[in-house]
Amino acid sequence: MLPIVVTKPPFLIFTDDFIGLKSKNVHIVSPAIPNDSYAKRYLVDFMGMSLADLSKHCRNVQNAMQPGCLHPDHTFTFFPTFSSGANLEICMEETMIAQEQYFKTETMIFAFDNGSWPNLEIVKNALQNKINEWKGTGRINYLKRCYFFE
């Protein structure tokens, strides 16, 4: 089945996807924002990570201007925000590498906070283009579904 990016996942956020994160069946990608963010809700509020650890991971991702994964502890990837100066195309490529080489889940959820990038439609299109590119070159072996929401 071709992975398709949609804006509304067919399940409730923070219920089924929390279970998927805990069981490592879902790869969640979220901007590296430590406060009042999807990353905080997933990792601190649900998974029990300390706010200090979350903040440290977010700083590292922002400073490196590239995605940072919590493999093997969690199927979670921090995505740099626009303000870090990160290259969107390179970040999408690195996120797909992490998905297919390390996480190997059938489902990815891109949960992007408003304001993390000036135009989330551009981010969503970059994701769809990357999936199409990888699908066209036969590099998608595990991913079956990909959702994007804000």
KEGURO-446398 format. One line per field, with one value per residue (C-alpha): x, y, z; residue number from 1; residue in three letters. Coordinates in nm, 4 decimals, always signed. Each point is the difference from the previous one (the first is absolute). Example, Ala and Ser with C-alpha at 12.3 -4.5 7.8 and 13.67 -1.06 7.14 Angstrom:
! residues 2
c1 <- +1.2300:+0.1370
c2 <- -0.4500:+0.3440
c3 <- +0.7800:-0.0660
resi <- 1:2
resn <- Ala:Ser
***
This chain:
! residues 150
c1 <- +0.0000:+0.1360:+0.0661:-0.2220:+0.0355:-0.3286:-0.0844:-0.2241:+0.1043:-0.2779:+0.0394:+0.0002:+0.3195:+0.1418:-0.1835:+0.0850:+0.3211:+0.1127:-0.0525:+0.1874:+0.2905:+0.0163:-0.0120:+0.2405:-0.2498:-0.0231:+0.2853:-0.0882:+0.1793:-0.0475:+0.1792:+0.2681:-0.2063:+0.0212:-0.2958:-0.3707:+0.0669:-0.0832:+0.3496:-0.0687:-0.3412:+0.1353:+0.3283:-0.0416:-0.3713:-0.0461:+0.3375:+0.1415:+0.3092:+0.1200:-0.0523:+0.3764:+0.0762:-0.2566:+0.1512:+0.3503:-0.1101:-0.1770:+0.3069:+0.2248:-0.2272:-0.0348:+0.3762:+0.0819:-0.2722:-0.0876:-0.2519:+0.0804:-0.1376:-0.0630:+0.0784:-0.0004:-0.1893:-0.2908:-0.1256:+0.0169:+0.1889:+0.0515:-0.0184:+0.1804:-0.2156:+0.0261:+0.1802:+0.2953:+0.0885:-0.0355:-0.0336:-0.3496:+0.0956:+0.2994:-0.2064:-0.2702:+0.2673:+0.1591:-0.3406:-0.0803:+0.3395:-0.0750:-0.3446:+0.1141:+0.3354:-0.0734:-0.3653:-0.1505:-0.3594:-0.2980:-0.1399:+0.1553:-0.1717:+0.1331:-0.1479:+0.1091:-0.0694:-0.1328:+0.2838:+0.2730:+0.0276:-0.1491:-0.2015:-0.0889:-0.1401:+0.3589:+0.1120:-0.2848:+0.0826:+0.3690:-0.1004:-0.2286:+0.2746:+0.2537:-0.2375:-0.0674:+0.3733:+0.0772:-0.2943:+0.1110:+0.3529:-0.1129:+0.1437:-0.3209:-0.0090:-0.2000:-0.2089:-0.3619:-0.1736:+0.1157:-0.2089:+0.0669:-0.1978:+0.0384
c2 <- +0.0000:+0.3438:+0.2217:+0.3045:+0.3175:+0.1201:+0.2808:-0.1927:-0.3460:-0.2605:-0.0359:+0.2286:+0.1853:-0.0739:-0.3296:-0.2576:+0.1757:+0.0085:-0.3744:-0.0314:+0.2050:-0.2065:-0.3276:+0.1367:-0.0674:+0.3645:+0.2363:+0.3517:+0.3032:+0.3323:+0.3351:+0.0502:+0.2290:-0.0731:+0.1977:-0.0239:-0.2292:-0.3392:-0.1166:+0.0947:-0.1661:-0.3226:-0.0294:+0.1789:-0.0289:-0.3527:-0.1754:+0.1506:+0.1731:+0.2879:+0.3509:+0.0564:-0.2958:+0.1165:+0.3489:-0.1440:-0.2107:+0.2985:+0.2236:-0.2637:-0.0369:+0.3749:+0.0554:-0.2860:+0.1122:-0.3635:-0.2533:-0.1875:-0.3444:-0.1648:-0.3461:-0.2586:+0.1334:+0.1556:+0.0102:+0.3775:+0.2498:+0.3664:+0.2204:+0.3362:+0.3091:+0.2650:+0.2356:-0.2406:+0.0646:-0.3684:-0.1127:-0.1490:-0.2391:-0.1417:-0.0371:-0.1952:-0.2258:-0.0691:-0.0673:-0.2567:-0.1659:-0.0321:-0.1415:-0.2657:-0.0958:+0.0194:+0.0344:-0.2144:+0.0793:-0.0248:+0.3334:+0.3451:+0.2993:+0.3490:+0.2084:+0.3570:+0.2889:+0.3205:+0.2496:-0.2626:+0.0820:+0.3118:-0.2031:-0.3554:-0.0646:+0.0231:-0.2525:-0.2353:+0.0275:-0.0663:-0.3115:-0.1219:+0.0635:-0.1916:-0.2953:-0.0010:+0.0141:-0.2863:-0.2048:+0.0574:-0.1207:-0.3029:+0.1250:-0.0365:-0.3467:+0.0495:+0.3166:-0.0549:+0.3095:+0.3535:+0.2722:+0.3702:+0.2274:+0.3252
c3 <- +0.0000:-0.0954:+0.3026:-0.0189:+0.1997:+0.1439:+0.2366:+0.2380:+0.1179:+0.0135:+0.3769:+0.2991:+0.0818:+0.3432:+0.0396:-0.2664:-0.0993:+0.3651:+0.0090:-0.3301:+0.1369:+0.3150:-0.1944:-0.2655:-0.2805:-0.1065:-0.0914:+0.1137:-0.1430:+0.1738:+0.0107:+0.2639:+0.2216:+0.3735:+0.1346:-0.0818:-0.2947:-0.1409:+0.1010:+0.3628:-0.0006:-0.1463:+0.1841:+0.3328:+0.0709:-0.1338:-0.0116:+0.3208:-0.1415:+0.2159:-0.1315:+0.0417:-0.2289:-0.2536:+0.0000:-0.0461:-0.2998:-0.1548:+0.0429:-0.1575:-0.3034:-0.0461:+0.0300:-0.2397:-0.2462:-0.0670:+0.1331:+0.3187:+0.0783:+0.3348:-0.1413:+0.1543:+0.3045:-0.1894:-0.3589:+0.0071:-0.2157:+0.0850:-0.3099:-0.0028:-0.0213:-0.2692:+0.2401:+0.0253:-0.3642:-0.0877:-0.3616:-0.0368:-0.2816:+0.1903:+0.3179:-0.1859:-0.1511:+0.3392:+0.1556:-0.2700:+0.0509:+0.3721:-0.0785:-0.2448:+0.1581:+0.3722:+0.0965:-0.2768:+0.0960:-0.2333:+0.1187:+0.0346:+0.1547:-0.0653:+0.2828:-0.0719:+0.2341:-0.1536:-0.0287:-0.0249:-0.3716:-0.1649:-0.2498:+0.1009:-0.3468:-0.1324:+0.2623:-0.0891:-0.3715:+0.0689:+0.1922:-0.2793:-0.2580:+0.2090:+0.0402:-0.3752:-0.0727:+0.2372:-0.1269:-0.3602:+0.0724:+0.2016:+0.3291:+0.2024:+0.1532:+0.3209:-0.0185:-0.1018:+0.1450:+0.0680:+0.1593:+0.0402:+0.2226:+0.1809
resi <- 1:2:3:4:5:6:7:8:9:10:11:12:13:14:15:16:17:18:19:20:21:22:23:24:25:26:27:28:29:30:31:32:33:34:35:36:37:38:39:40:41:42:43:44:45:46:47:48:49:50:51:52:53:54:55:56:57:58:59:60:61:62:63:64:65:66:67:68:69:70:71:72:73:74:75:76:77:78:79:80:81:82:83:84:85:86:87:88:89:90:91:92:93:94:95:96:97:98:99:100:101:102:103:104:105:106:107:108:109:110:111:112:113:114:115:116:117:118:119:120:121:122:123:124:125:126:127:128:129:130:131:132:133:134:135:136:137:138:139:140:141:142:143:144:145:146:147:148:149:150
resn <- Met:Leu:Pro:Ile:Val:Val:Thr:Lys:Pro:Pro:Phe:Leu:Ile:Phe:Thr:Asp:Asp:Phe:Ile:Gly:Leu:Lys:Ser:Lys:Asn:Val:His:Ile:Val:Ser:Pro:Ala:Ile:Pro:Asn:Asp:Ser:Tyr:Ala:Lys:Arg:Tyr:Leu:Val:Asp:Phe:Met:Gly:Met:Ser:Leu:Ala:Asp:Leu:Ser:Lys:His:Cys:Arg:Asn:Val:Gln:Asn:Ala:Met:Gln:Pro:Gly:Cys:Leu:His:Pro:Asp:His:Thr:Phe:Thr:Phe:Phe:Pro:Thr:Phe:Ser:Ser:Gly:Ala:Asn:Leu:Glu:Ile:Cys:Met:Glu:Glu:Thr:Met:Ile:Ala:Gln:Glu:Gln:Tyr:Phe:Lys:Thr:Glu:Thr:Met:Ile:Phe:Ala:Phe:Asp:Asn:Gly:Ser:Trp:Pro:Asn:Leu:Glu:Ile:Val:Lys:Asn:Ala:Leu:Gln:Asn:Lys:Ile:Asn:Glu:Trp:Lys:Gly:Thr:Gly:Arg:Ile:Asn:Tyr:Leu:Lys:Arg:Cys:Tyr:Phe:Phe:Glu
***
